[in-house]
């Protein structure tokens, strides 16, 4: 598995011979100005919820790449109305075996509406089983005891968690989440993009080290081998 950070909560996961993009918000993210949007390749786009900072580039990227969009039923229906019909709707607790591996849609404690105000369904995260590894992408979420279910259900190798606070859990709660999901290899997301979610990198890094966690606060454009 290769994971490339596009900024905010957007990543490219390369696994099972496929390119999978999470929550595309790139073109209007000033911090991601060096990402060449037109060169992004995607076979699948996984959407955790409808907020603009997770979907603003969704329609354009889907048209550009011809990717299959995996999302809630409500986002699927909204996309269909906007001419994007190559979609795979899911809902909480469901799983589907794609050609790159298995995707489980799991609970995220967060709100969800689309940029035009349309209801976006329940916010979600994804657990991906591929290439003999398990990746948990939490989406925007608060700390929730449902994470303990994931820790007992899956052998998670790496987890992508928000640490920016205010709109999601902060880094202290993300550290607790690490315990509950039984995964000490954490990749940070949803930080620094806006004033509300700016973090002190050194403080966050030290906190995770004190709790014997392996935290990556990725630079935009950086690729991590999982």
C-alpha positions, 0 to 999 in steps of 0.5 A: 500500500502507498498513501499520498497526501493531497492535503486536508483529508484527501489522500491517494491510496494505491493498492491492489493495482488500483488508485483510490482517492479519498474526499477530494478537496484540493483545488481551493486548498491553498496549502495544496497548491503544488498538487497537479489536479489534472494529473490525478488518476483514480479508479475509485473515489471514496467519500466519507460525507458531504461537506464542501471540504470533502466533496468540492472537487468530487464531480470534476475528478469523477468526470476527469478520471471516470472513477467509481464513487463509493459513498452514502446513498444520499450522496449517490443520489445527489451525484446521479442528479448532477450527471455522475452515474458511475457510483456505488452506494453503501451505508453503515455496517455494509461491506462490498468486495471490489477488485482491489479488496474489501471496503467496510463502511463504518460509523463516524460521529459527524454531520453531513450536508452537500455544498448546495444544502442537500442532506448528505446522509450519515457521515462515515469512515471506511475500513479497507482490507487489501494486499493483506493489510487493513487501513482505517480511514475514519473520516471526520469524527468525534471520539466514539465508543464504536471505535472499540468495535473496530478494534475487536473486529479488525486487525488494523495496521494503519489508521488515518485520523483527524487531529485538528479539533473544533470540527472533529476530535483533537489530537488527545482524543485521536490518541485515545482512539488509537487505543480503542481501535488497537492500532498504534500507527496513526496518520494525521488528517484534517489539520492546518487547512483553516484557522479553526484547525491549526495545530502545534506540530511539535506539541502533537508529535511529542504527545503521541511519542509520550503515549508510545504511538507512531504518528505521521503528520504528512507533508502535502504531496508526501507518499507513505509506504504502509 
